[in-house]
Amino acid sequence: MRVTPFSRLIGALHDSAEEAWQADHRDAMDCLQAESLVSLALKIWEATKTFAAHHPPAGRNDVRELASLYRTHEMTFGLIRRLAARSAANGYAVDRLDLLEAAHGEVRGELLMPTARLMAARDPQGRTAEQLRVLMLPQVEFRDGRPVIGPELAAVLPCPFDPEPAL
């Protein structure tokens, strides 16, 4: 077969179309994987909530284990949301992502509640732990599944700990 400029152009177009198809296919498969992960994460979260409701922590070790499990959920939900965001950026909609986002907020709220309770006990404005949690939730950053209260937010919240005695 004789190679002409036209045959080179046709070959290049064919290669380009093949690469585009493969990229689209990869993106679609990534979206399907994100949907599978969303579904699995939601099932595990529901099982965790059911277990915690029927078997409240009996002691300090139980509380620590449950908190560790919640931190794992928080980090996992964050990773799946980032994967889903890539699919959304490629034009795909990830089924049930809204439910995962709600679950992410729920687990973050659970992680904030112990601090909110300590703050409520010392709040001069008399706010409840739930009110403080709602106030903190959109402003707190999470690192490794742990809430981190920044200086701006800390300035307007009561200290959750007893002050150090003056020496």
ZADO-1210 file (C-alpha; in nm, 4 decimals, padded with zeros to 6 digits):
<atoms>
<atom x="00.0000" y="00.0000" z="00.0000" code="MET" pos="1"/>
<atom x="00.1284" y="00.3374" z="-00.0995" code="ARG" pos="2"/>
<atom x="00.1585" y="00.5998" z="00.1790" code="VAL" pos="3"/>
<atom x="00.0168" y="00.9365" z="00.0783" code="THR" pos="4"/>
<atom x="-00.0495" y="01.2531" z="00.2782" code="PRO" pos="5"/>
<atom x="-00.4180" y="01.1626" z="00.2697" code="PHE" pos="6"/>
<atom x="-00.3574" y="00.8105" z="00.4056" code="SER" pos="7"/>
<atom x="-00.1389" y="00.9583" z="00.6822" code="ARG" pos="8"/>
<atom x="-00.4204" y="01.1995" z="00.7735" code="LEU" pos="9"/>
<atom x="-00.6759" y="00.9165" z="00.7796" code="ILE" pos="10"/>
<atom x="-00.4405" y="00.7099" z="00.9988" code="GLY" pos="11"/>
<atom x="-00.3883" y="00.9998" z="01.2394" code="ALA" pos="12"/>
<atom x="-00.7639" y="01.0627" z="01.2631" code="LEU" pos="13"/>
<atom x="-00.8250" y="00.6935" z="01.3283" code="HIS" pos="14"/>
<atom x="-00.5601" y="00.6871" z="01.6038" code="ASP" pos="15"/>
<atom x="-00.7033" y="01.0043" z="01.7579" code="SER" pos="16"/>
<atom x="-01.0579" y="00.8624" z="01.7556" code="ALA" pos="17"/>
<atom x="-00.9320" y="00.5380" z="01.9103" code="GLU" pos="18"/>
<atom x="-00.7520" y="00.7277" z="02.1904" code="GLU" pos="19"/>
<atom x="-01.0599" y="00.9442" z="02.2544" code="ALA" pos="20"/>
<atom x="-01.2826" y="00.6376" z="02.2753" code="TRP" pos="21"/>
<atom x="-01.0444" y="00.4717" z="02.5204" code="GLN" pos="22"/>
<atom x="-01.0292" y="00.7851" z="02.7368" code="ALA" pos="23"/>
<atom x="-01.4102" y="00.8112" z="02.7388" code="ASP" pos="24"/>
<atom x="-01.4337" y="00.4438" z="02.8308" code="HIS" pos="25"/>
<atom x="-01.1852" y="00.4892" z="03.1185" code="ARG" pos="26"/>
<atom x="-01.3847" y="00.7881" z="03.2454" code="ASP" pos="27"/>
<atom x="-01.7096" y="00.5892" z="03.2322" code="ALA" pos="28"/>
<atom x="-01.5492" y="00.2972" z="03.4159" code="MET" pos="29"/>
<atom x="-01.4135" y="00.5371" z="03.6814" code="ASP" pos="30"/>
<atom x="-01.7675" y="00.6687" z="03.7299" code="CYS" pos="31"/>
<atom x="-01.9034" y="00.3155" z="03.7683" code="LEU" pos="32"/>
<atom x="-01.6326" y="00.2404" z="04.0223" code="GLN" pos="33"/>
<atom x="-01.7184" y="00.5586" z="04.2129" code="ALA" pos="34"/>
<atom x="-02.0848" y="00.4525" z="04.2177" code="GLU" pos="35"/>
<atom x="-01.9892" y="00.1086" z="04.3499" code="SER" pos="36"/>
<atom x="-01.7765" y="00.2654" z="04.6221" code="LEU" pos="37"/>
<atom x="-02.0563" y="00.5063" z="04.7164" code="VAL" pos="38"/>
<atom x="-02.2993" y="00.2163" z="04.7482" code="SER" pos="39"/>
<atom x="-02.0595" y="00.0060" z="04.9555" code="LEU" pos="40"/>
<atom x="-01.9620" y="00.2965" z="05.1827" code="ALA" pos="41"/>
<atom x="-02.3279" y="00.3792" z="05.2490" code="LEU" pos="42"/>
<atom x="-02.4062" y="00.0163" z="05.3373" code="LYS" pos="43"/>
<atom x="-02.1145" y="00.0005" z="05.5793" code="ILE" pos="44"/>
<atom x="-02.2114" y="00.3369" z="05.7327" code="TRP" pos="45"/>
<atom x="-02.5701" y="00.2198" z="05.7874" code="GLU" pos="46"/>
<atom x="-02.4415" y="-00.1014" z="05.9483" code="ALA" pos="47"/>
<atom x="-02.2099" y="00.1015" z="06.1724" code="THR" pos="48"/>
<atom x="-02.4935" y="00.3292" z="06.2847" code="LYS" pos="49"/>
<atom x="-02.7212" y="00.0329" z="06.3536" code="THR" pos="50"/>
<atom x="-02.4519" y="-00.1431" z="06.5546" code="PHE" pos="51"/>
<atom x="-02.3704" y="00.1726" z="06.7548" code="ALA" pos="52"/>
<atom x="-02.7399" y="00.2317" z="06.8282" code="ALA" pos="53"/>
<atom x="-02.7941" y="-00.1232" z="06.9540" code="HIS" pos="54"/>
<atom x="-02.4598" y="-00.1570" z="07.1349" code="HIS" pos="55"/>
<atom x="-02.3699" y="00.1787" z="07.2928" code="PRO" pos="56"/>
<atom x="-02.0075" y="00.2044" z="07.4065" code="PRO" pos="57"/>
<atom x="-01.9754" y="00.0580" z="07.7559" code="ALA" pos="58"/>
<atom x="-01.6382" y="00.1994" z="07.8493" code="GLY" pos="59"/>
<atom x="-01.3485" y="00.4149" z="07.7443" code="ARG" pos="60"/>
<atom x="-01.2021" y="00.1520" z="07.5086" code="ASN" pos="61"/>
<atom x="-01.5382" y="00.1068" z="07.3360" code="ASP" pos="62"/>
<atom x="-01.5662" y="00.4834" z="07.2886" code="VAL" pos="63"/>
<atom x="-01.2161" y="00.4968" z="07.1411" code="ARG" pos="64"/>
<atom x="-01.2882" y="00.2081" z="06.9033" code="GLU" pos="65"/>
<atom x="-01.6111" y="00.3701" z="06.7853" code="LEU" pos="66"/>
<atom x="-01.4336" y="00.7043" z="06.7364" code="ALA" pos="67"/>
<atom x="-01.1623" y="00.5274" z="06.5370" code="SER" pos="68"/>
<atom x="-01.4284" y="00.3668" z="06.3195" code="LEU" pos="69"/>
<atom x="-01.5945" y="00.7070" z="06.2659" code="TYR" pos="70"/>
<atom x="-01.2579" y="00.8582" z="06.1672" code="ARG" pos="71"/>
<atom x="-01.2121" y="00.5779" z="05.9140" code="THR" pos="72"/>
<atom x="-01.5559" y="00.6538" z="05.7705" code="HIS" pos="73"/>
<atom x="-01.4753" y="01.0263" z="05.7524" code="GLU" pos="74"/>
<atom x="-01.1540" y="00.9667" z="05.5589" code="MET" pos="75"/>
<atom x="-01.3118" y="00.7050" z="05.3309" code="THR" pos="76"/>
<atom x="-01.6065" y="00.9310" z="05.2481" code="PHE" pos="77"/>
<atom x="-01.3633" y="01.2113" z="05.1637" code="GLY" pos="78"/>
<atom x="-01.1650" y="00.9898" z="04.9262" code="LEU" pos="79"/>
<atom x="-01.4774" y="00.8655" z="04.7504" code="ILE" pos="80"/>
<atom x="-01.6105" y="01.2215" z="04.7166" code="ARG" pos="81"/>
<atom x="-01.2835" y="01.3275" z="04.5513" code="ARG" pos="82"/>
<atom x="-01.3073" y="01.0342" z="04.3084" code="LEU" pos="83"/>
<atom x="-01.6688" y="01.1268" z="04.2330" code="ALA" pos="84"/>
<atom x="-01.5664" y="01.4902" z="04.1768" code="ALA" pos="85"/>
<atom x="-01.3288" y="01.3755" z="03.9021" code="ARG" pos="86"/>
<atom x="-01.6149" y="01.1882" z="03.7365" code="SER" pos="87"/>
<atom x="-01.8340" y="01.4975" z="03.7640" code="ALA" pos="88"/>
<atom x="-01.5578" y="01.7086" z="03.6081" code="ALA" pos="89"/>
<atom x="-01.5626" y="01.4650" z="03.3142" code="ASN" pos="90"/>
<atom x="-01.9375" y="01.5154" z="03.2717" code="GLY" pos="91"/>
<atom x="-02.0658" y="01.2116" z="03.4619" code="TYR" pos="92"/>
<atom x="-02.3176" y="01.2078" z="03.7462" code="ALA" pos="93"/>
<atom x="-02.2440" y="00.9647" z="04.0288" code="VAL" pos="94"/>
<atom x="-02.5625" y="00.7997" z="04.1602" code="ASP" pos="95"/>
<atom x="-02.6369" y="00.8454" z="04.5314" code="ARG" pos="96"/>
<atom x="-02.3519" y="01.0930" z="04.5779" code="LEU" pos="97"/>
<atom x="-02.5944" y="01.3220" z="04.7612" code="ASP" pos="98"/>
<atom x="-02.6528" y="01.0459" z="05.0169" code="LEU" pos="99"/>
<atom x="-02.2788" y="01.0007" z="05.0635" code="LEU" pos="100"/>
<atom x="-02.2370" y="01.3759" z="05.1157" code="GLU" pos="101"/>
<atom x="-02.5104" y="01.3655" z="05.3814" code="ALA" pos="102"/>
<atom x="-02.3447" y="01.0657" z="05.5500" code="ALA" pos="103"/>
<atom x="-02.0107" y="01.2498" z="05.5412" code="HIS" pos="104"/>
<atom x="-02.1685" y="01.5434" z="05.7235" code="GLY" pos="105"/>
<atom x="-02.3313" y="01.3050" z="05.9694" code="GLU" pos="106"/>
<atom x="-02.0086" y="01.1269" z="06.0617" code="VAL" pos="107"/>
<atom x="-01.8285" y="01.4611" z="06.0922" code="ARG" pos="108"/>
<atom x="-02.1017" y="01.5763" z="06.3280" code="GLY" pos="109"/>
<atom x="-02.0523" y="01.2627" z="06.5388" code="GLU" pos="110"/>
<atom x="-01.6783" y="01.3313" z="06.5537" code="LEU" pos="111"/>
<atom x="-01.7427" y="01.6897" z="06.6661" code="LEU" pos="112"/>
<atom x="-01.9937" y="01.6025" z="06.9378" code="MET" pos="113"/>
<atom x="-01.7492" y="01.5197" z="07.2220" code="PRO" pos="114"/>
<atom x="-01.5787" y="01.8578" z="07.1796" code="THR" pos="115"/>
<atom x="-01.9151" y="02.0317" z="07.1448" code="ALA" pos="116"/>
<atom x="-02.0300" y="01.8770" z="07.4753" code="ARG" pos="117"/>
<atom x="-01.7187" y="02.0012" z="07.6557" code="LEU" pos="118"/>
<atom x="-01.7659" y="02.3475" z="07.5076" code="MET" pos="119"/>
<atom x="-02.1362" y="02.3566" z="07.5983" code="ALA" pos="120"/>
<atom x="-02.0506" y="02.2888" z="07.9635" code="ALA" pos="121"/>
<atom x="-01.8361" y="02.6059" z="07.9662" code="ARG" pos="122"/>
<atom x="-02.0276" y="02.8266" z="07.7216" code="ASP" pos="123"/>
<atom x="-02.1136" y="03.1630" z="07.8795" code="PRO" pos="124"/>
<atom x="-02.3921" y="03.2056" z="07.6206" code="GLN" pos="125"/>
<atom x="-02.5565" y="02.8810" z="07.7327" code="GLY" pos="126"/>
<atom x="-02.5556" y="02.7174" z="07.3892" code="ARG" pos="127"/>
<atom x="-02.6233" y="02.3458" z="07.3724" code="THR" pos="128"/>
<atom x="-02.3772" y="02.0918" z="07.2363" code="ALA" pos="129"/>
<atom x="-02.6001" y="02.0498" z="06.9308" code="GLU" pos="130"/>
<atom x="-02.6014" y="02.4268" z="06.8659" code="GLN" pos="131"/>
<atom x="-02.2228" y="02.4406" z="06.8942" code="LEU" pos="132"/>
<atom x="-02.1838" y="02.1371" z="06.6681" code="ARG" pos="133"/>
<atom x="-02.4054" y="02.2985" z="06.4017" code="VAL" pos="134"/>
<atom x="-02.2002" y="02.6186" z="06.4314" code="LEU" pos="135"/>
<atom x="-01.8680" y="02.4357" z="06.3998" code="MET" pos="136"/>
<atom x="-01.9511" y="02.1777" z="06.1330" code="LEU" pos="137"/>
<atom x="-01.9191" y="02.3956" z="05.8205" code="PRO" pos="138"/>
<atom x="-01.6073" y="02.5702" z="05.9523" code="GLN" pos="139"/>
<atom x="-01.3980" y="02.2839" z="06.0887" code="VAL" pos="140"/>
<atom x="-01.1301" y="02.1179" z="05.8778" code="GLU" pos="141"/>
<atom x="-01.0744" y="01.7445" z="05.9126" code="PHE" pos="142"/>
<atom x="-00.7267" y="01.5919" z="05.9011" code="ARG" pos="143"/>
<atom x="-00.6828" y="01.2167" z="05.9208" code="ASP" pos="144"/>
<atom x="-01.0457" y="01.1928" z="06.0282" code="GLY" pos="145"/>
<atom x="-00.9982" y="01.4331" z="06.3197" code="ARG" pos="146"/>
<atom x="-01.1642" y="01.7746" z="06.3490" code="PRO" pos="147"/>
<atom x="-00.9230" y="02.0674" z="06.3572" code="VAL" pos="148"/>
<atom x="-01.0637" y="02.3967" z="06.4827" code="ILE" pos="149"/>
<atom x="-00.8837" y="02.6917" z="06.3260" code="GLY" pos="150"/>
<atom x="-00.7867" y="03.0055" z="06.5189" code="PRO" pos="151"/>
<atom x="-01.0716" y="03.2180" z="06.3775" code="GLU" pos="152"/>
<atom x="-01.3350" y="02.9718" z="06.4958" code="LEU" pos="153"/>
<atom x="-01.1560" y="02.9049" z="06.8255" code="ALA" pos="154"/>
<atom x="-01.1688" y="03.2780" z="06.9015" code="ALA" pos="155"/>
<atom x="-01.5511" y="03.2731" z="06.9100" code="VAL" pos="156"/>
<atom x="-01.5979" y="02.9413" z="07.0910" code="LEU" pos="157"/>
<atom x="-01.5617" y="02.8524" z="07.4578" code="PRO" pos="158"/>
<atom x="-01.2505" y="02.6579" z="07.5519" code="CYS" pos="159"/>
<atom x="-01.3413" y="02.2897" z="07.5876" code="PRO" pos="160"/>
<atom x="-01.0753" y="02.2275" z="07.8528" code="PHE" pos="161"/>
<atom x="-01.0162" y="02.3433" z="08.2077" code="ASP" pos="162"/>
<atom x="-00.7671" y="02.6302" z="08.2130" code="PRO" pos="163"/>
<atom x="-00.4164" y="02.5649" z="08.3414" code="GLU" pos="164"/>
<atom x="-00.3690" y="02.6875" z="08.6990" code="PRO" pos="165"/>
<atom x="-00.1688" y="03.0079" z="08.7277" code="ALA" pos="166"/>
<atom x="00.1759" y="02.9526" z="08.8726" code="LEU" pos="167"/>
</atoms>
